[in-house]
Amino acid sequence: MKHRVLDVSRLPAQAFGDRDPLWWAVILLIAIEGTMLALLTVSYFYIGDRTTPFPPVSVPHRIAWIAAFEVVLWIASALPTYASGRAAIAGDLPRMRRHLIVATALGLLAVTLRWYELHLLPFRWDSHAYGSSVWALLGLQWVHGLTGIGENLLYIVLLFTGPVEDKHRVDIEVSTPLWYFVIAGAVLTWVVVFLEILVQ
C-alpha cells in the first residue's frame, strides 16, 4: 500500500493574522474574558434592579471625569497598537519599537488612573452588593490592562535586546486583538459605572 507524501517544506514557518494558531488562541481567550465581563455587567444591572435607592452611595462627579480621561487614553492607544502590528508584518523594527512604547505608555497612564479611581471610591468592595459589582467590573478590566502592559513590556525588552525572529513579529501582531479587547472593556466599564453619574 502506497502512502501519499505531501511536501510542505516550502511553506512558511510563521503566518500572520487568522492563519496563525496563536491568533485563534487569543480570540478564544477574548471570548472567555469577554464572557466574564458580560456576566459582571448583567450582575451590575441585576443588583440595580433590586436595590433602592440605586446606587446606594453617590459617586462624586470628579471620579467619573477621571474615568472618562482614562478611557480616552485607552482609545488613543489603539492607533499605535495598530501601527505596531502593521510594522511587525512589514518587519520594520524601529516602527515596532516606537509604536509599542507609545501604546504601552498610554496603557500605563490608564491603569494608574484606574488605581487612583478605586482609591477615591466612597465605598469598599465589601461594603454592599453595589460596591462588590463596581469593584469587580473595574478590577477585572484593570487586571486585563496590567496583563496587556506586562506582555508589551516583554516585547519591548525583546525588541531592544534581540534577536528578533519572525515568530516574535507574529507574537506582536497577534497580541493586537487582545489590546483592543482591553480598550473595549475600558469603554464598557465606563459606560456601565460612570456614564449615568455624569448625565445626572
Legacy VTK file of the C-alpha trace (Angstrom):
# vtk DataFile Version 3.0
C-alpha trace
ASCII
DATASET POLYDATA
POINTS 200 float
0.000 0.000 0.000
1.444 3.321 -1.067
1.295 6.343 1.197
0.984 9.765 -0.323
3.562 12.218 0.940
2.829 15.919 0.877
5.879 18.160 0.583
5.355 21.153 2.906
8.993 22.198 3.060
8.293 25.368 1.065
5.516 26.574 3.349
6.427 29.442 5.680
7.154 28.556 9.292
5.085 31.508 10.540
1.928 33.280 9.419
0.119 36.429 10.454
-3.478 37.016 11.470
-6.018 34.220 11.413
-3.585 31.947 9.566
-1.663 31.501 12.821
-2.968 29.089 15.513
-1.913 31.549 18.227
-4.340 34.112 16.787
-7.204 31.672 17.389
-5.955 31.060 20.937
-6.072 34.818 21.587
-9.602 35.032 20.148
-10.737 32.203 22.437
-9.111 33.947 25.404
-11.003 37.123 24.485
-14.238 35.105 24.303
-13.664 33.702 27.802
-12.700 37.029 29.359
-15.460 38.815 27.448
-17.990 36.384 28.900
-16.739 37.253 32.376
-17.178 40.971 31.692
-20.652 40.346 30.265
-21.697 38.331 33.331
-20.405 41.040 35.668
-22.304 43.668 33.650
-25.521 41.641 33.899
-24.918 41.253 37.647
-24.494 45.022 37.987
-27.882 45.681 36.358
-29.481 42.811 38.283
-28.346 44.408 41.551
-29.520 47.798 40.321
-32.978 46.426 39.603
-33.258 45.084 43.155
-31.644 47.900 45.141
-33.427 51.043 46.315
-32.011 53.607 46.025
-29.530 52.726 43.316
-26.735 53.443 43.614
-26.903 53.319 47.407
-23.882 55.657 47.626
-23.301 58.687 45.410
-20.100 58.543 43.392
-18.547 62.025 43.015
-18.547 63.511 39.517
-14.781 64.023 39.604
-14.216 60.249 39.731
-16.387 59.825 36.639
-14.381 62.528 34.848
-11.091 60.877 35.813
-12.502 57.602 34.463
-13.506 59.401 31.240
-9.933 60.624 30.781
-8.721 57.071 31.415
-10.981 55.799 28.611
-9.617 58.490 26.280
-6.087 57.223 26.994
-7.120 53.650 26.212
-8.805 54.679 22.966
-5.773 56.752 21.980
-3.578 53.663 22.463
-5.447 51.829 19.684
-3.633 53.735 16.918
-0.044 52.944 17.989
-1.127 49.363 18.731
-2.446 49.013 15.189
0.713 50.632 13.827
2.959 48.235 15.783
1.036 45.279 14.350
1.448 46.604 10.802
5.149 47.239 11.481
5.522 43.666 12.735
4.067 42.320 9.491
6.386 44.585 7.484
9.398 43.639 9.629
10.062 47.311 10.450
11.913 47.058 13.780
12.209 50.830 14.565
8.463 51.354 13.995
7.610 48.287 16.092
9.662 49.668 18.972
8.340 53.219 18.701
4.636 52.375 18.432
4.730 49.659 21.073
6.396 52.044 23.532
3.738 54.723 22.891
0.851 52.267 23.297
2.349 50.836 26.481
2.988 54.287 27.962
-0.660 55.252 27.352
-1.759 51.975 28.933
0.434 52.602 31.977
-1.128 56.024 32.465
-4.607 54.497 32.122
-4.078 51.711 34.686
-2.536 54.247 37.076
-5.682 56.357 36.791
-7.828 53.260 37.411
-5.854 52.562 40.600
-6.483 56.149 41.667
-10.221 55.851 40.867
-10.531 52.731 43.009
-8.927 54.534 45.937
-11.256 57.525 45.501
-14.460 55.463 45.520
-16.525 56.259 48.641
-17.066 52.556 49.395
-15.077 49.344 49.655
-15.599 46.174 47.655
-17.249 44.531 50.671
-19.484 47.479 51.691
-22.577 46.256 49.801
-23.634 44.409 46.643
-23.291 47.575 44.557
-19.748 48.072 45.836
-18.867 44.465 45.022
-20.184 44.737 41.468
-18.399 48.050 40.808
-15.088 46.836 42.191
-15.406 43.556 40.277
-16.056 45.320 36.951
-13.354 47.943 37.398
-10.913 45.472 38.931
-11.259 42.865 36.187
-10.674 45.406 33.433
-7.719 46.783 35.423
-6.170 43.295 35.574
-6.717 42.897 31.823
-4.868 46.165 31.295
-1.993 45.119 33.543
-1.531 41.804 31.717
-1.522 43.575 28.342
1.054 46.065 29.590
3.196 43.276 31.045
3.146 41.457 27.718
4.062 44.640 25.839
6.954 45.355 28.200
8.370 41.888 27.496
8.101 42.558 23.761
9.795 45.946 24.131
12.729 44.388 26.001
12.995 41.716 23.312
12.867 44.284 20.503
15.832 46.135 22.014
17.913 43.167 23.174
17.170 40.767 20.307
17.488 38.621 18.441
14.093 39.426 16.909
12.891 36.392 14.974
9.889 36.017 12.681
7.961 34.243 15.448
8.354 37.324 17.657
6.933 39.529 14.918
3.946 37.183 14.757
3.542 37.398 18.548
3.418 41.197 18.429
0.887 41.235 15.591
-1.266 38.570 17.249
-1.350 40.473 20.551
-3.160 43.451 18.988
-6.693 41.932 19.273
-6.084 41.384 22.989
-5.160 45.073 23.412
-8.312 46.074 21.518
-10.287 43.898 23.936
-8.765 45.773 26.882
-9.852 49.042 25.240
-13.375 47.704 24.694
-13.501 46.613 28.341
-12.473 50.097 29.489
-15.237 51.680 27.410
-17.809 49.159 28.667
-16.955 49.643 32.340
-17.028 53.427 31.988
-20.434 53.370 30.291
-21.885 50.957 32.859
-20.460 52.511 36.033
-19.787 56.178 35.307
-21.857 57.488 32.384
-25.076 57.785 34.378
-23.223 59.739 37.060
-22.192 62.382 34.542
-25.622 62.745 32.935
-27.437 63.205 36.255
LINES 1 201
200 0 1 2 3 4 5 6 7 8 9 10 11 12 13 14 15 16 17 18 19 20 21 22 23 24 25 26 27 28 29 30 31 32 33 34 35 36 37 38 39 40 41 42 43 44 45 46 47 48 49 50 51 52 53 54 55 56 57 58 59 60 61 62 63 64 65 66 67 68 69 70 71 72 73 74 75 76 77 78 79 80 81 82 83 84 85 86 87 88 89 90 91 92 93 94 95 96 97 98 99 100 101 102 103 104 105 106 107 108 109 110 111 112 113 114 115 116 117 118 119 120 121 122 123 124 125 126 127 128 129 130 131 132 133 134 135 136 137 138 139 140 141 142 143 144 145 146 147 148 149 150 151 152 153 154 155 156 157 158 159 160 161 162 163 164 165 166 167 168 169 170 171 172 173 174 175 176 177 178 179 180 181 182 183 184 185 186 187 188 189 190 191 192 193 194 195 196 197 198 199
